[in-house]
Amino acid sequence: MANHKSAIKRAKQSELRRIRNRSRRTRMKHIIKSLEEALASQNPEMATSRLRDAISVIDRTASKGVIHKNHAARKISRLTHRVNALPPA
């Protein structure tokens, strides 16, 4: 454990950030999983609405620095391609 006062403070800050980042990453994974379920059901309307939510969450996660912006762009691009490939209703 840290001995200096500043090191103790940094350890506390790092732990809080780790917990916050983990919850943001988990939220992103859950919203992507719900989009995957909509894609599996071949429902374009549901997939489109869930894609909109997923893009919002992924962009927010990247803006907070939890994931890299290029990683976010790649995820959004791949998900969008999959939604666009669904046959129309």
C-alpha positions in Angstrom: 0.0 0.0 0.0 1.1 3.6 -0.6 2.9 5.4 2.2 2.9 9.1 1.1 -0.3 11.1 1.4 -0.3 12.0 -2.3 0.2 8.3 -3.2 -2.7 7.3 -1.0 -4.9 9.9 -2.6 -3.9 8.6 -6.1 -4.7 5.1 -5.1 -8.2 6.1 -4.0 -8.7 8.1 -7.3 -7.5 5.2 -9.4 -9.8 2.8 -7.7 -12.8 5.1 -8.2 -11.9 5.5 -11.9 -11.5 1.8 -12.3 -14.9 1.1 -10.9 -16.5 3.9 -13.0 -14.8 2.7 -16.2 -15.8 -0.9 -15.6 -19.4 0.1 -15.2 -19.3 2.2 -18.4 -17.6 -0.7 -20.3 -20.2 -3.2 -19.0 -23.1 -0.9 -20.0 -21.6 -0.7 -23.5 -21.3 -4.5 -23.7 -24.9 -5.0 -22.6 -26.3 -2.5 -25.1 -24.3 -4.2 -27.9 -25.6 -7.6 -26.7 -29.2 -6.3 -26.9 -28.4 -5.1 -30.5 -27.1 -8.6 -31.3 -30.3 -10.1 -30.1 -32.3 -7.7 -32.4 -30.1 -8.7 -35.3 -30.6 -12.4 -34.6 -34.4 -11.9 -34.6 -34.1 -10.3 -38.1 -36.2 -7.3 -36.9 -35.0 -4.2 -38.8 -37.1 -1.7 -36.7 -35.9 -3.0 -33.4 -32.3 -3.3 -34.7 -32.4 0.3 -35.9 -33.6 1.7 -32.6 -31.1 -0.3 -30.6 -28.3 0.7 -33.0 -29.2 4.4 -32.3 -28.9 3.7 -28.5 -25.7 1.6 -29.0 -24.0 4.4 -31.0 -24.8 6.9 -28.3 -23.4 4.7 -25.5 -20.3 3.7 -27.5 -19.5 7.4 -28.4 -20.0 8.4 -24.7 -17.7 5.6 -23.6 -15.0 6.8 -26.0 -15.4 10.4 -25.0 -14.8 9.5 -21.4 -11.5 7.8 -22.4 -12.6 4.3 -21.4 -12.1 3.0 -25.0 -10.1 4.5 -27.8 -12.0 6.7 -30.3 -10.8 4.5 -33.2 -12.1 1.4 -31.3 -15.4 3.1 -30.9 -15.6 4.1 -34.6 -14.7 0.5 -35.7 -17.4 -1.0 -33.4 -20.0 1.5 -34.7 -19.1 0.9 -38.3 -19.3 -2.9 -38.0 -22.6 -2.8 -36.2 -24.1 -0.3 -38.7 -23.0 -2.5 -41.6 -24.8 -5.5 -40.0 -28.0 -3.5 -39.4 -28.0 -2.2 -42.9 -27.5 -5.7 -44.3 -30.8 -6.8 -42.8 -33.6 -7.5 -45.3 -36.3 -4.8 -45.2 -39.5 -5.5 -43.3 
